[in-house]
């Protein structure tokens, strides 16, 4: 269900954010927020953000995809906003307050751009009502003509929805009008001259030269009428609406599709300036000099950490967070997983970059860790024991007198003192019958840092052998042998000053103790009591610890749940999260591991080859017999093959999620989740971070952001756009523009030029108001910028079967960039003649600009246009540098050369 009245807390948060936004100069339409449950939100998202759309199967398909992503992948839509006045935005019911505030800040920035950018000036601000009207009109057509004919015609129209003139709302083009029908022409007129009453006066009144002049004029007029429109028309849909023999209901549907295409067009023309993409999900693990941190935490706390780029440490200098992005989750054969925005890029084995939405099953990606980049300091702990209840309080809670409690405790201490240490098997029955695990009542001196001892203790408790009970305050493990039981008991004694009770239980040893303070201490560290084995996770304090501490944790974990054999080193855990995290941690040691689920649902982390030898020296087993087994495995395979630090993509799934990104100096990449990732360039200054309070961070999601990277065969224009924004702010802040700067011939002076004008933010707001992606790059791309970014054009050499640098000239680079952005990179198709061969046939022309059409797309397009036009349709294009005419007559395709 939904509510247009915000709860009191959300209303107060919006009023705060609204005030900050206006303080920084944002000017937006009134925003109406609706709080939706997840099903209603996903229904709305499937409809493009509008609550009502015309019925069509593609909306159901989108909803099914979104719901599957939510149910099976855990993807979540955080926000949507509609370009209307007032603007409508949707909040997901149940989100945390900080998430709702981030969404509101993001929405304020979007609506500011919708209102102030000139390319949105002609959009229908009442599109919410218009979409509902479209839905009602289409439903009436379905009721009258049937669902299948209407749906089939909508399919045809949607396949042609990009054949519009994107710039038509901003300029006036000659209309394709004709004043006389050409479909049913009468007998052509004949030139007879002026009327005469007497035949002998004919040549005098109508001399031959006059007759010839009139005949030529008539022929010119007939030629003009035969070929229409008089000027080529880019808006093919408008031409079809005007002249195709459509029934009224078909004309209405084509009009609806065209209107909606024009509404969404400005959003496609301003993606660089308005939207801004990010990279990965919140829980993506990144190797940093402060530990293995979650990407979302780095962004939320704006941590200026150093990250590994896969080779060397680099500084992080910017942070970004965005809501409700389409994402792609990839999984490799080794079990590594990464989920990021569709245009997030990962490194391939040859050093090239590829977008997630361009990856295919079977592609290989480079695998990398943090090159042993770890935190350098122990994690400090700020914990003190909670005040324990008095005997009177305990007695009152148990509904007994104080004397009974005192006598019971005295008896238990006597029994415990009489038992030998370790307790032998003969006492097992008595212990099982009487539950002799005496609670430690004395003060606990817990560690004040997470050192190797505490890490080992946590490693035991994160294993599947942990014993715990929140009710009885029992903490312990089921040890595999007496040595391990003794080791765990020693840890308990040295860490907390508590003597654990341990005894044999069949083939294993139980080691237990009871302490309310230690239970509280573990909760403080993030180890919840009575958590199921499959729900366990590696504590954050371990992830933020130095290498020796992490090694101690893993050693204890492997002692409990791992073993070495002839097949290598294997860890078996019921927790998928622990298995995933351990696999990533091992990469930072230089250890390759595979992660798979076995038939019983347990996750097995398998290490073989050279990585097993690295495990032996860097981590190893604490149990001597297991370390000896590992040594034997290594000795048998002393000549390991060189390991391949690349992996094959085996699964690709789509979803939606809240995504995050960081900007990294120099190499602009970082190692995370086992992949080498390309960062984005997020221009965060335009909206700032005014609403930062306590542990909340509200970033006004500005409009100048994107994931940027380059890979063979394609250059991402968003990278240049965002780098240009940084360059523009720097130039206008320092005065590096204008006549004086351009005419300065002193190179040293230009390098140190700084007029301290501080006009960068003002210029960015001007760009927000006036530019789209093409005009932005056209005006602000400079030769200096091209040189600084080391840009070049390239071409494919058929002789060498390689891509080669074609040019580093500024002019050619700029032309190439603008070509990729103009018309969204789609081909220009014009209506050249609506009466070709004087038979009412449609003649289209492709404006060839060096890129040939995809012929399968071209034929499908011709087929659908012919179904609307009903007569043969022709398309002139260029194939192999020769003009060709492709024709579809309703049955067959034909092609002929024109040169």
Number of C-alpha atoms within 10 A of each C-alpha: 11 14 13 13 12 15 11 9 9 17 13 12 18 21 11 13 21 17 11 19 22 13 11 12 12 20 17 22 17 13 20 15 22 19 21 19 16 19 15 15 26 23 21 20 21 22 20 16 21 19 15 19 21 17 19 16 11 12 18 14 11 16 19 15 16 24 21 14 19 19 11 9 17 12 23 23 22 23 24 23 23 21 25 20 19 16 23 22 22 27 25 24 17 12 11 9 13 14 20 21 24 23 28 27 25 25 27 29 22 22 26 22 26 28 21 19 21 17 22 22 14 12 20 17 19 13 19 21 14 17 19 15 16 23 16 16 16 23 17 13 17 17 10 11 12 12 15 10 13 21 16 11 17 19 15 18 23 14 14 20 17 21 20 23 20 18 16 12 14 11 6 8 14 10 14 20 13 15 6 10 11 18 15 9 10 8 6 9 10 9 15 10 17 10 10 13 7 7 9 9 11 15 13 10 13 16 12 13 9 13 16 14 11 16 17 12 13 16 14 12 11 13 12 13 18 24 20 22 20 17 16 20 23 23 21 22 23 19 19 20 19 13 16 21 15 16 8 8 18 19 16 17 21 23 18 21 19 23 19 17 18 21 17 13 19 21 18 15 21 22 18 25 27 26 21 23 29 30 31 31 25 21 16 22 24 24 35 29 25 21 27 29 21 20 25 24 15 21 20 19 13 16 15 17 19 21 28 28 28 24 15 14 22 21 20 23 16 20 27 29 29 26 23 19 24 19 26 23 21 22 18 23 16 19 21 23 19 22 28 32 28 24 22 28 29 28 23 19 16 10 12 15 22 22 22 21 19 11 18 14 13 13 14 19 24 22 25 27 29 31 18 20 23 24 19 14 16 19 21 13 15 9 13 14 14 10 7 12 9 10 14 14 12 15 17 12 9 11 9 12 13 16 12 11 15 12 10 10 14 12 11 17 14 10 14 17 10 10 13 11 13 16 16 13 14 10 13 16 11 11 18 11 8 10 10 15 21 19 17 18 12 10 13 18 15 18 17 14 15 22 21 20 18 22 25 25 21 23 25 28 24 26 27 20 19 20 19 21 14 14 8 12 20 21 23 25 26 25 26 17 14 17 14 22 26 17 17 23 24 16 19 22 13 16 16 16 16 23 18 26 23 26 25 21 16 9 9 16 21 22 27 24 24 24 21 19 23 22 20 19 20 16 12 14 17 14 20 16 18 15 13 11 17 16 11 21 21 22 17 16 20 27 23 24 27 24 25 17 24 24 24 26 27 28 23 27 28 26 24 28 19 21 19 23 13 13 12 18 27 22 21 23 27 21 21 21 16 21 26 21 17 19 24 27 25 25 21 23 21 19 24 28 23 18 23 19 16 10 7 7 13 17 23 22 23 21 24 23 22 20 20 26 24 19 22 17 10 17 22 25 25 20 19 12 12 19 17 15 18 24 19 15 21 21 11 10 15 12 10 14 9 8 12 10 14 18 21 19 21 16 15 18 13 20 27 28 26 25 26 28 29 29 22 25 17 10 15 19 25 32 27 28 30 26 26 26 27 27 28 31 31 29 24 19 18 21 22 17 16 15 19 13 9 6 8 15 20 23 25 30 31 27 26 28 27 32 27 27 27 16 16 10 9 13 17 18 21 24 18 23 24 24 20 19 24 19 17 22 21 17 21 22 20 18 19 21 12 9 8 9 14 10 8 11 9 9 9 9 11 13 9 10 14 16 12 12 12 16 16 22 17 14 17 19 16 13 17 22 19 13 18 23 21 21 14 20 20 14 9 14 19 16 15 10 16 17 13 9 11 9 19 17 19 16 12 13 12 8 6 8 8 9 13 12 12 14 14 15 14 19 11 13 20 19 12 14 19 18 15 16 18 15 17 15 10 13 18 16 22 23 23 23 24 28 18 18 12 15 14 22 20 25 22 25 19 17 15 17 10 8 11 15 16 9 11 8 11 13 17 15 14 22 22 20 25 21 16 19 20 17 18 23 25 24 23 23 21 21 15 7 12 10 15 17 18 21 22 21 17 16 7 9 15 10 13 11 12 11 7
